[in-house]
């Protein structure tokens, strides 16, 4: 009888364990994100995926295969999550093999491999849902709309989630009435890392070409801009790039702010701005910052239209290695190892060739 009872207890325990495992698996499956694959060039499919994601009451991951996605003027890529509070991730660089819904994910991030060209991009989050854009270039969007920017990423007033932009490029976008690129985290936090904002233009007399920030009132860190490049953006307003954080901390580290017309970057509330190892076209743009260390104003020596750095750039190895407030990412904007030397380079690109880094020729000893 005791053996039978022990056997029953063992069997019952096993059944309970199996049931618990099944419930756990079911729960994990129920909470898993909906993954949608967009094949290269399928702009209509991307448009439909965004519309579906905004109403399916689920976290969504939209995977973009490597390639060119060309859209006509005013073609709307729109996500408006007024009715749900879920996460959305858009990531490029997927290959076309059989691994996963969209092929293998990128082994390293590379903004050059996936290009959304033309049209407009509108992402508005709600509640605690968060948004992430990774390994994508957005280029040549245009809008004359008096209400929305051609690239507008942000949230409704109740949006408390985060906005993350990683290994992305925003190139040659243009608005006649608003900012060309408007990325705002509402009451949450914004992170921009290893990204390029260049040749964006606003014809408005009051709007910057690139507008970044947060409306958080927490007093804590809410806007983090790390290892990014801002160059040749233009506007008729006070500054080409505007960073807004009125009651929370905006921190910028290892960035290039190289916009000359009419001014480069404006920190709307400098008493909340913490700057380190940044390169400014005009150092006066960092005046009155709450904290500013190791700033410089040195020609970056750009060599390509995407504003990568030449081997002789003075910004080599001058970045901060990070610490308590931020961490340097493992890759630059196109997937090169981020720290290729003693310290990370300033800006979105990490110089890889070090043979002539110090400006002298090397002679073999024989």
C-alpha positions as CSV (number, residue, x, y, z in Angstrom):
1,X,0.0,0.0,0.0
2,X,2.8,2.4,0.9
3,X,4.5,1.6,-2.5
4,X,1.2,2.2,-4.3
5,X,0.7,5.5,-2.4
6,X,4.3,6.7,-3.2
7,X,3.7,5.7,-6.8
8,X,0.5,7.8,-6.8
9,X,2.2,10.7,-5.2
10,X,5.0,10.5,-7.8
11,X,2.5,10.3,-10.7
12,X,0.4,13.1,-9.3
13,X,3.5,15.3,-8.8
14,X,4.6,14.5,-12.4
15,X,1.2,15.4,-13.7
16,X,1.2,18.6,-11.8
17,X,4.6,19.5,-13.1
18,X,3.6,18.7,-16.7
19,X,0.4,20.8,-16.2
20,X,2.4,23.7,-14.8
21,X,4.8,23.5,-17.7
22,X,2.0,23.4,-20.2
23,X,0.4,26.4,-18.6
24,X,3.7,28.3,-18.6
25,X,4.3,27.4,-22.3
26,X,0.7,28.5,-23.1
27,X,1.2,31.7,-21.2
28,X,4.5,32.4,-22.9
29,X,2.9,31.8,-26.3
30,X,-0.1,34.1,-25.5
31,X,2.3,36.9,-24.5
32,X,4.7,36.5,-27.4
33,X,4.8,39.3,-29.9
34,X,3.2,39.1,-33.3
35,X,6.0,38.9,-35.9
36,X,5.4,40.1,-39.5
37,X,7.8,39.7,-42.3
38,X,8.0,42.4,-45.1
39,X,9.8,41.2,-48.2
40,X,12.2,43.7,-49.9
41,X,10.3,46.5,-51.7
42,X,6.9,45.6,-50.4
43,X,5.8,49.1,-49.3
44,X,2.1,48.1,-49.5
45,X,2.7,45.2,-47.2
46,X,4.6,47.4,-44.7
47,X,1.7,49.9,-44.8
48,X,-0.8,47.2,-44.1
49,X,1.3,45.7,-41.3
50,X,1.5,49.0,-39.5
51,X,-2.3,49.4,-39.7
52,X,-2.9,45.9,-38.4
53,X,-0.3,46.3,-35.6
54,X,-2.1,49.4,-34.3
55,X,-5.3,47.5,-33.7
56,X,-4.4,43.8,-32.9
57,X,-3.9,44.4,-29.1
58,X,-0.6,42.6,-29.2
59,X,3.1,43.5,-29.1
60,X,4.4,43.7,-32.7
61,X,7.7,43.1,-34.4
62,X,7.9,44.1,-38.1
63,X,10.9,42.6,-39.7
64,X,12.2,44.2,-43.0
65,X,14.2,42.2,-45.4
66,X,17.3,43.9,-46.7
67,X,16.6,46.1,-49.7
68,X,15.1,49.3,-51.1
69,X,11.5,50.3,-50.3
70,X,10.5,53.2,-52.7
71,X,7.3,55.1,-52.0
72,X,5.6,57.9,-54.0
73,X,5.1,61.4,-52.4
74,X,2.6,61.3,-49.5
75,X,2.6,57.5,-49.4
76,X,1.6,57.1,-45.7
77,X,3.3,54.6,-43.5
78,X,1.1,55.1,-40.4
79,X,0.8,53.6,-37.0
80,X,-1.7,55.2,-34.6
81,X,-2.2,53.2,-31.4
82,X,-4.9,55.3,-29.8
83,X,-6.9,52.1,-29.0
84,X,-4.1,49.9,-27.6
85,X,-1.0,50.2,-25.4
86,X,1.4,47.6,-26.9
87,X,5.0,47.6,-28.1
88,X,6.1,48.1,-31.7
89,X,9.5,47.3,-33.1
90,X,10.6,47.9,-36.7
91,X,14.0,46.3,-37.6
92,X,15.7,46.1,-40.9
93,X,18.5,43.9,-42.2
94,X,16.8,40.5,-42.4
95,X,18.0,38.0,-45.1
96,X,15.9,35.9,-47.3
97,X,16.7,32.4,-46.2
98,X,14.4,30.1,-44.3
99,X,15.4,31.0,-40.7
100,X,12.5,32.6,-38.8
101,X,9.5,34.4,-40.3
102,X,11.7,36.8,-42.4
103,X,14.9,35.0,-42.7
104,X,17.9,35.3,-40.5
105,X,18.1,38.4,-38.3
106,X,21.1,40.7,-39.0
107,X,24.3,39.4,-37.3
108,X,25.3,43.1,-36.9
109,X,23.1,46.2,-37.3
110,X,23.6,48.1,-40.5
111,X,21.4,51.1,-41.5
112,X,22.7,51.1,-45.1
113,X,21.1,47.7,-45.9
114,X,17.4,48.6,-45.5
115,X,16.2,51.9,-47.0
116,X,12.8,53.4,-46.8
117,X,12.8,56.0,-49.6
118,X,10.1,58.7,-50.1
119,X,6.6,58.8,-48.6
120,X,6.0,59.7,-45.0
121,X,6.3,57.8,-41.6
122,X,3.9,58.5,-38.8
123,X,4.2,56.5,-35.5
124,X,2.1,57.5,-32.5
125,X,2.2,55.3,-29.4
126,X,-0.2,55.2,-26.5
127,X,0.0,54.2,-22.8
128,X,2.9,52.2,-21.7
129,X,3.7,50.7,-25.1
130,X,7.3,51.3,-26.3
131,X,8.7,51.9,-29.8
132,X,12.0,50.9,-31.3
133,X,13.5,51.5,-34.8
134,X,16.7,49.6,-35.6
135,X,18.9,49.1,-38.7
136,X,16.9,51.3,-41.1
137,X,17.6,54.4,-43.2
138,X,14.7,56.8,-43.8
139,X,15.5,59.1,-46.7
140,X,13.8,61.7,-48.9
141,X,10.4,61.8,-47.2
142,X,8.5,65.0,-47.9
143,X,5.4,66.8,-46.5
144,X,3.7,70.1,-46.8
145,X,1.2,69.1,-44.1
146,X,0.8,71.9,-41.5
147,X,0.1,69.4,-38.7
148,X,2.5,66.5,-39.1
149,X,6.2,66.1,-40.0
150,X,7.2,63.8,-42.8
151,X,9.0,61.7,-40.2
152,X,7.0,61.9,-36.9
153,X,7.7,59.4,-34.1
154,X,6.1,59.9,-30.7
155,X,3.0,59.4,-28.7
156,X,-0.3,60.7,-27.4
157,X,-0.3,62.7,-24.2
158,X,-0.8,59.5,-22.2
159,X,2.2,57.9,-23.7
160,X,4.6,56.8,-20.9
161,X,6.6,54.2,-22.8
162,X,10.1,54.6,-24.3
163,X,11.2,55.5,-27.8
164,X,14.5,53.9,-29.0
165,X,16.4,54.7,-32.2
166,X,19.4,52.6,-32.8
167,X,21.7,52.2,-35.8
168,X,19.5,54.3,-38.0
169,X,19.9,57.1,-40.6
170,X,17.6,60.0,-41.4
171,X,18.8,61.6,-44.6
172,X,17.5,64.3,-46.8
173,X,14.0,64.5,-45.4
174,X,12.1,67.8,-45.9
175,X,9.1,69.6,-44.6
176,X,7.8,73.0,-45.8
177,X,5.9,73.7,-42.5
178,X,7.1,71.4,-39.7
179,X,10.3,69.7,-38.6
180,X,11.6,67.3,-41.1
181,X,12.3,64.7,-38.4
182,X,10.3,64.9,-35.2
183,X,11.0,62.2,-32.5
184,X,9.4,62.8,-29.1
185,X,8.8,60.5,-26.2
186,X,5.9,62.3,-24.6
187,X,6.0,61.4,-20.8
188,X,8.5,58.6,-21.4
189,X,12.2,58.4,-22.3
190,X,14.0,58.8,-25.6
191,X,17.2,57.1,-26.6
192,X,19.1,57.8,-29.8
193,X,22.2,55.8,-30.3
194,X,24.7,55.2,-33.2
195,X,22.5,57.1,-35.6
196,X,22.9,59.8,-38.3
197,X,20.7,62.8,-39.0
198,X,22.0,64.7,-42.1
199,X,20.7,67.0,-44.9
200,X,17.3,67.2,-43.3
201,X,15.5,70.5,-44.1
202,X,12.6,72.6,-42.7
203,X,11.4,75.6,-44.6
204,X,9.4,76.8,-41.6
205,X,10.6,80.0,-40.0
206,X,9.8,78.5,-36.5
207,X,10.6,74.8,-36.7
208,X,14.0,73.1,-36.5
209,X,15.0,70.5,-39.1
210,X,15.4,67.8,-36.4
211,X,13.4,67.9,-33.2
212,X,14.1,65.5,-30.3
213,X,13.0,65.3,-26.7
214,X,10.6,64.3,-24.0
215,X,7.8,65.9,-21.9
216,X,8.6,63.9,-18.9
217,X,8.4,65.7,-15.6
218,X,10.1,63.1,-13.5
219,X,13.4,65.0,-13.0
220,X,15.3,61.9,-14.0
221,X,17.1,61.0,-17.3
222,X,14.6,61.2,-20.2
223,X,16.6,62.0,-23.3
224,X,19.8,60.2,-24.1
225,X,21.8,60.9,-27.3
226,X,24.9,58.7,-27.7
227,X,27.4,58.4,-30.5
228,X,25.3,60.0,-33.1
229,X,26.0,62.5,-35.9
230,X,24.0,65.6,-36.8
231,X,25.3,67.4,-39.9
232,X,24.2,69.7,-42.7
233,X,20.7,70.0,-41.4
234,X,19.1,73.3,-42.3
235,X,16.2,75.6,-41.3
236,X,15.2,79.2,-41.1
237,X,14.5,78.8,-37.4
238,X,16.8,79.4,-34.5
239,X,18.6,76.1,-34.7
240,X,18.9,73.1,-37.1
241,X,18.6,70.6,-34.2
242,X,16.4,71.2,-31.2
243,X,16.6,69.1,-28.0
244,X,13.7,69.5,-25.6
245,X,13.7,68.4,-21.9
246,X,12.1,70.9,-19.6
247,X,11.8,69.0,-16.3
248,X,14.1,66.0,-16.9
249,X,17.7,65.4,-17.9
250,X,18.9,65.4,-21.5
251,X,22.3,63.8,-21.8
252,X,24.5,63.9,-25.0
253,X,27.8,62.0,-25.2
254,X,30.2,61.3,-28.1
255,X,28.0,63.2,-30.6
256,X,28.8,65.4,-33.5
257,X,26.7,68.6,-33.9
258,X,28.0,70.0,-37.1
259,X,25.2,72.2,-38.4
260,X,26.1,75.8,-39.3
261,X,22.9,77.3,-40.6
262,X,21.6,79.4,-38.8
263,X,22.9,77.5,-35.7
264,X,23.7,73.9,-35.0
265,X,21.9,72.6,-31.9
266,X,19.8,74.2,-29.2
267,X,19.1,72.7,-25.9
268,X,15.8,74.3,-25.0
269,X,16.5,74.0,-21.2
270,X,20.3,74.0,-20.8
271,X,19.9,73.7,-17.0
272,X,18.8,70.1,-17.6
273,X,21.5,69.3,-20.2
274,X,24.5,67.2,-19.4
275,X,27.1,67.1,-22.2
276,X,30.4,65.1,-22.5
277,X,32.9,64.4,-25.3
278,X,30.7,66.1,-27.9
279,X,32.0,68.0,-31.0
280,X,30.2,71.3,-31.8
281,X,30.5,73.5,-34.9
282,X,30.1,76.3,-32.4
283,X,31.0,75.7,-28.8
284,X,28.7,78.5,-27.7
285,X,25.8,76.1,-28.4
286,X,26.8,74.3,-25.2
287,X,26.7,77.5,-23.1
288,X,24.8,77.3,-19.8
289,X,24.6,73.5,-19.8
290,X,24.2,72.1,-16.3
291,X,27.3,70.1,-16.9
292,X,29.7,70.1,-19.8
293,X,33.0,68.2,-20.0
294,X,35.6,67.4,-22.6
295,X,33.8,69.3,-25.4
296,X,35.6,70.3,-28.5
297,X,35.1,72.1,-31.8
298,X,37.1,70.3,-34.4
299,X,36.4,69.6,-38.1
300,X,35.3,66.0,-38.2
301,X,36.8,65.5,-41.6
302,X,33.8,63.7,-43.1
303,X,34.6,61.7,-46.2
304,X,31.3,60.3,-47.5
305,X,27.7,61.6,-48.1
306,X,26.6,59.6,-45.1
307,X,29.1,61.6,-42.9
308,X,31.5,58.8,-42.0
309,X,35.0,59.9,-40.8
310,X,38.3,60.0,-42.6
311,X,41.2,58.1,-41.1
312,X,42.8,61.3,-40.0
313,X,39.8,62.7,-38.2
314,X,40.6,64.4,-34.9
315,X,37.6,62.7,-33.4
316,X,39.3,59.3,-33.4
317,X,39.5,57.7,-29.9
318,X,38.1,60.9,-28.3
319,X,34.8,59.6,-27.1
320,X,33.9,58.6,-23.6
321,X,33.8,54.9,-22.8
322,X,30.6,55.3,-20.9
323,X,29.8,54.7,-17.3
324,X,26.9,55.2,-14.9
325,X,24.6,57.1,-17.1
326,X,25.2,55.4,-20.5
327,X,26.8,52.5,-22.1
328,X,28.6,52.6,-25.5
329,X,27.0,50.2,-27.9
330,X,28.9,47.3,-29.5
331,X,28.5,48.5,-33.1
332,X,28.5,51.7,-35.0
333,X,25.7,52.7,-37.4
334,X,26.8,50.3,-40.1
335,X,27.8,47.4,-37.9
336,X,31.6,48.0,-37.4
337,X,32.9,47.2,-33.9
338,X,32.3,50.4,-31.9
339,X,35.6,50.7,-30.1
340,X,38.4,50.1,-32.5
341,X,41.2,51.7,-30.5
342,X,41.8,53.0,-27.0
343,X,38.4,54.8,-26.8
344,X,35.3,55.0,-29.0
345,X,35.3,57.6,-31.8
346,X,33.0,60.6,-31.6
347,X,30.0,60.3,-33.9
348,X,28.0,57.5,-35.5
349,X,30.9,55.9,-37.3
350,X,33.9,54.1,-35.9
351,X,37.1,54.4,-37.9
352,X,38.5,50.9,-38.7
353,X,41.7,51.5,-40.6
354,X,44.5,52.5,-38.2
355,X,47.6,52.1,-40.4
356,X,48.1,55.8,-40.9
357,X,46.2,57.0,-37.9
358,X,49.1,59.2,-36.6
359,X,50.0,60.8,-39.9
360,X,53.3,59.2,-40.6
361,X,54.5,56.4,-42.9
362,X,55.7,53.2,-41.5
363,X,58.9,51.7,-42.9
364,X,59.6,48.0,-42.6
365,X,62.8,47.3,-40.7
366,X,64.5,45.4,-43.6
